[in-house]
Amino acid sequence: MMRKRLLVAVWILLVTVPFAPAFGKGRKKKPTPVPAYHQPAISSVTGNAITVSDQNTTRTLTITQFTEITVNGQRASIADLKPGMTVSVTLGTDPSRAARINATGTPKAGKK
């Protein structure tokens, strides 16, 4: 008799478990908005360093003679980098020095 009750209880659990998620469908959570991504941009260019800012951090990186610089796909020099340009920086073994800088665009209006 006890075995029969256990078998019935297990059978009831097996039948109701697949339907359990369906009971919560009436309550929908509001989707959380995806934060806008702001590509890093050059804040300033001084001597042999650039300062790069994104929405959370600002970082100053040293440029050496071995740093590869491109602006809009063309080889360039540090003099061609302007504040307001969007930038992608690859770091080398020293995290304070830029190994490669790829800047795009023209400086944004209002920045020098």
C-alpha angles and dihedrals in degrees: 000000000000090000091053092053091049090050091051092048092050091047091052091050092049092050097047101041096073090054096049095089090053091064093064096053094094092071113067121188118226109252113249112237116247110241114244114254116232114197114227116266135196110261098183143350118212128169106304099348140073129201115220122195132190128174094285110023144035120207133181115213129191118232117213132189087264096056111113110222126191128177116195090343096308126108109258144168133239089266089065093058112096133185112263096036115126111242144193115201127194115200124215128209091301108063092208093060127070116229095184133011123193112186124183137187131018125287112284116252115274096027127100 
